[in-house]
Amino acid sequence: MTDFQMTLIAAGGVFVAGVISYNKWQEYKARKSVERAFASDHDDVLMRSGESPLEGAAVERQEPMLDLGADTPVAPLDVAPAEPKLDAAAPVTAAAAPAAPTPASGPRTPTTVAALAPAMPIPEGTPPAELADSLVDPLIDCIIPLNFEGALRGDKILPALSKLRRVGNKPIHFVGFAVSGDWEPIVHGGVYTKLQAGVQMATRTTALNEIEYSELVTRLRAVADEIGAEPEVPDMIEVMSEARTLHRFVAGHDAQLGVNLAANGAPWAISTLIGALENQGFDVRPDGRFAMPDGQGGVLFTLSTNVTLGADTTNRLTLLLDVPCVAPGRDGFGAMVKCAKELTQRLDATIVDDFEQPLPDPALEEIKGQVAEFYQEMEASDIPAGSTRALRLFV
C-alpha cells in the first residue's frame, strides 16, 4: 500500500470521526432542549421578589482591556550592580503574601462564597455589587455567562457550583444577577436570573492554557446541566491570547526588593534574635520567616534569617518587600528601610547589598524613586499595587 493510499485512508477516518462527533453534538443539544422544555423542576414563584425577575435587561459589566503590545516597555528599574534592585526574576516568597481578612457578617454577605473559592484579600464590609466585581473581574478573568429560563434560588445553585473551584492553579468564581438588579456573590436565600463564571487567566507562575481551558469547559457544562443552564463559551484562541498578555504583565512586574543586615561582630544567637525581632513588631511564621503586619490584616514585608530552622546562629538577615502586593500609600519600602535602620542599632549591624557592600542613604533614596515609578506604571495599567486585582495575580 502506497503512502498516498495511507494518507487518503487517514483523511477519510478523520472526516468520518468529525461527522459522527457533529451528529452527537446536535443530538446532545436537541436532548437538552427537550429536557428543559418538559422539565417539572421549576422555581416557586412565591420565592421571587415583588417585581418580575425578567423586568429590565441585565447590563454586562465592561472594563478596559489590559493592552500590552510587543512594543509596550516594562519598567527596567535597573540600578547599579552593587545595590539592591527590583528583581522581576526573583523567586516568589509565599510568606510575603498578605493574609485574607475575615468576610463581614450579615444576611447578604457572601459567606458561602468562601466554600467555593480560595479566600481573597477583600476588605470587610465590601458591598455585594463591589465584591462581585472583585470576584469576577473582566480584566483578569475569562467570563463565561450561564443563561437559564426564569430564576433560580441560591440554595439550588450552590451545591453544583461547589464542584468547580479551580482548574490547575487558576481559581474559579461565580456571581449571579439578583432580582434586585445587581450582580452579587451567590448566597443562600438569593434569587438569580443569570450567572457568570470567571476563571482567572494568569497567576504568578503560569497563564491559563489550552488543557486547563478545555477542562474548565467540560466541567462547567456538567455543572450547567445540573442546574438547567446553558453556558456561552468564549473562543479558546481569543482567551489564550488574553491569558498570555496578562501573564506577560504579571511576569514583568513580579518584583521582589530586599535589603540585608550583616552582623558587625559575632553571629547572632537565634534564640536571642527571635525575641529582638518580636519586640520590633514581627510575627513569627511556621516556616521560620518573620512578617511585619501592616495593621490591616496584610503584610508590609518579611524577614529571613537565611539559615535552616535547626540552626543556632546567623550573621545575616534579609528584609524582603513584595512590591506589587503592597499599596503605595502604605510605603512598604520606607517602612522596611526604617525597620532595617532600627535593627542596626538594636543588633549592632550594617545595611549591605548582596555583595556585602554598605548601602548609604543616597543609594536607598534612588531605589525609593524607582519604586515610585514602578507603582505609577502599575496604576496606569489599571492593576494598582496592593489592589484586589494585584493581590489575586501576585499572591
N, C-alpha and C positions, 0 to 999 in steps of 0.2 A: 504494500500500500504506500502510495507516494505522500510526500509532505503536504501537497496541495489537497489531497483527499482527506488527510487527517485534519487540516485546517477547516475544510468545509463541514466535516462531521462535528468538530468542536463548536463552530459558529452556529450550526443547527441546534446543538444541545443548549447553548446559551439562549437562543431565540425561544425554544420551547419552554425553558425554565422561566423566562420572562413572561410569556403568555400565561403560564399556569399561575405565577405569582400575582399578575394583574387581575386574573379572574378571581383568585382567592380574596384579594383586597376588596374588589367590588362586592363579592358575596358577603364579606365581613361588614362592610358599610351598610348594605341592604338589611342584614340581620339586625344590626344595632338600631337602625331606623324603625324597623317593625317593633322591636322590643320597647323602644321609647314611646312609640305611638300607642301601644296597648298596655303599657305598664300601669299597675294599680297603686304603686307606692308613691302617692302624691302628698305634698305637704298640706297640713291642715291650714285652711285659710284663716282660721282664728288666731294662728301664730303670727300672722303678718301685722304690720302696723296699720293705722287708720288709712293711710294713703296706699294706693296700688303700688306695689314694688316696681312696676314697669313704667310708672309715670316719670318722665324725664329721662333722657338718654344719658348714660354714664359717659363722662368725659375722660378719655385716656390721658394719663399723666405724661407730659412731654418735658424733657430736659435736654440741654445741648449735648451733642455727642462729643466725646473726647477725640480730638483731632491731633494725632502725632504723625505727621508725614515723615518721609525719609529725610527731608531737609530740616526738620524741627530740631534745634540743638537741645541737648541735655546739659544742664549746668555743669561745667567741668569741675568747679570747686577745687582746683588743684592748688597746693601750697608747696612750700619748699620741702624737699625730701626729708629733712631732719625735724619736721614738725608734724603734729597730728593733723589729720585731714578728714573730710567727709569721704568715707570709703564705701562706694556702692557695691563693691565686691566682697566686703567683709561678711563673715558668716553670721547668720541670724541668731540672736540670743533669745531663747524662749523666755527667760526670766525677765526680759525687758518689756514684755507685753503687758499693757495696762490691764488691771483686773476689771471685770464687769460688775457694775453695781447691781443691787437687787432691784427688780422691777417694782414700780409703785403699785400699791394695792388699790382696789376699787372695783365696782361691778362691771366696768367695761375695760379694765386694763387687761393686756394680753398675757395673763399668767400662763395660759395654756400654750402659748407660742413657745415658751421655754422648753416644752417637751418635743417640739417639732424641729428645733434647730439649735446650734450652739449659742451660748449666751453671747450677747453683743453689748459693747460698752455704750449704752444709751442712757442719758440722764433720767433720773426718777421724775415722774410727773409729766413725761412727754405726752402730748395729746395723741389720741389714736390715729388721726389722719397723718400727723407728722411721723409717728412711729411706722406707719405703713410705708411712707416714702423711704424710710431708713431700711426697712426690711427688704423691699423690692424696689431697687433703685435703677432707673433706666440707664444711668451712666456706667454702672459696673455690673449689672445683671442682664442676662438674657431673659426677657419676659415672654412667657407663654400664656395667652388668655385661655381660660376654661369657660365655655359657654354652656348654659342649660336653660330649659324652659321653666318658667315660673320662678320660684325661690326655694332655697334650701336652708335648713337650720344648721347652725354651727355644730350642734350635737351629732348630727348625721355626717358632717363633713370631716370633723377632726380625726376620728378613728382611721379613716382611709388615708388622710394626709400624713399621719404619723409614720406610715410605712415608707415614706420617701423624704429623707432628711438630708442626704448628700449623695453625690456621685464622685468617686475618687476622693480628693480632699476639698471639693467645692461644695459649700453649703447651699441648701435649697430652702427658700422661704415661700410662704403663701400669704396672700391678703385677699380680702373679699370686699365687694361693693355692697355696702349695707343698705337696707331700705331707708335709712335716714339720709342717704345721699352722699356718703363719704366712703372712701377706701379706708379700711382698718384691718388690723390683725384679726384672724378668725377666732372667736371665743364661743364658749357655751352660752346659749341664750341669744346669740346673734342670728339674724336672718339676712341672707345674701342672695343677690340676683345674678352675680357673676364672680368669678375668681381670677386671680393671676398667680402663676408660679414664677419664681425668679431664681435662676441658678447663677451664682457668682462666676464671672467669666475669667477671673485670674486670681491667683494667690501670690504670696511671696515667692513661691517655688516654681509654679507652672501655670500655663494658660489652659483653659478648657480645651480638650482635644476631641477628635472625631469619635473615639471609642467611648469617652465619657458622655458625649452628647447623644450618641446612639443609645447608650444605656438609659440615659435620662428619658428620652422619648418613649422607649419601650415601657419603662416602669410607670411613666406618667400616664400613658394610655390605659394601663391596668387600673391605676387609681381613678382615672376619669370614668372608666366603665363602671367602677364600683359605686360612684355617686351619680351616674347618669349624665355626665358632662362630655363635651366634645372639645379637645384641645386644638388651638390654632398654632401649629408648629412652624417656627421661622425656618427659612432656608439655611441649611447647615453651612454652606460656603460663606454666607454673609456673617453668620455667628462666629465662625472660626476666624474670619478676618478681624472682627471687632475684638475677639478674645486676644489675639496676638498683639493688636495695637495697645490694648490695655496692659498686657503683660510687659511690653516694651517700656511703658511708662513706669510700672512698678519696679522693674529691674534697674531702670535708670535713676530711680530715686530711693533705692534701698540703702540708705546711708546710715552708717554707724560711726560715731565720733567719740574717741576716748582720750583720756589723759592718764598718765602714770604717776605714782608716788614711789620713790626709791628711798629706802632707809639710809640715813646718814651714818648710822653706826651698826650695831649688831642687829641681826634679823629680829622681827617681832614674834613673840610667842602668840600662837593662835588663840589660846585661852584668854590672854590679856587683850588681844586685838578685838575679839568679839565684844567685850564689854565697852571698849572705846568706841566702836562703830555703832553700837546700840545707843550709847549716850549721844552720839552725833545725830541720831534720828533714823538710822537704817533699820529695816525689818529683815530678819534672818529668813532665808529660804531653805527648803529641804535639800536643794542641790548644792548648798554651800555658798550661793550668791547672796548678796545683800541688796535690797531695793529701797530707794528713797521715795516714800509716798508723796504724792502731790497734794494731799489733803482733800481730794475729791474722788477717792476710790481708784485713782490711777497711779502710775509710776513716773517720776521725773527722770531718773537714771538709776543704773545699777552699779555694783562694785564687786570685783572678783579678787580673791586672794592669790590667784594664779598657782595654787597648789591643790593637790587632791584632798579629799575630806579627812584622810588619816594623817596628814602632815602636822608636825608640831610647830613649825616656824615658817615665815615667809619674809622676804626682804623687798617685795614689790606688790603694789596694789594697782588695779586698773579701774578707773571710773568710766562707764560707757553710757552714752546718750543715744537712744534710738530715735534719730532726728524726725522722721515722718510721723512718729506716734505721739509727739509732744507738741501741743499748740504753741505758737509764738508768744502768746500772752503769758504763758507760764515761765518763759525764759529758762528753758531747761539747761542751755549751755551756761548761762550766767550763774544759775544755781549750782551747777556741777563744779565750775571753777571756784566759786566761793567756798563750797564744801571742801575742795581739794586744798585750798589755802589754809582753811581752819585745821584740817588734818595735819598739814605740815608742822603746825605749831604743837598740836596735841601729840604727834607721834615722832617728832624730830625727823622730818622727811623733806625731800625736794621734788618739785614737779618737773618731770622729764618727759621726753618723747620716746618713741620706740627704740631709739639709738642711744638712750641714756644721756642725751644732751638736755641741759636745763632749758625750760620754756619761760622766757621773760614775759612780762606783761604786754609789750608791743606785739609779740607773736600771737598771744591769746586774743588780743583785740582784733588782729587781722582775721583770725579764724571766726570770731564772732560776726564780723561783717559778711563773711562768706555764708554763714548760717542764715543771716537775714536775707541774702539773695536767694538762697535755696527755698526759704519759706515763701518768698514772693513768687517764685516760679510755680510752686505747688498751688498757691492761691489762684494764679492765672489759669491753671488747668482745671479749676473747679473741684480740686481734691485738696483742700487745705490741710496742712499738717495738724494732727490731733483731732480732726473731724471724724464723724462716724464713718464716712467713706474711707478715710485713710486708715482708721483702725481696722476696718473689715479687710482691707487689702494687705496691710503690713503686719498684722498680728498673727 
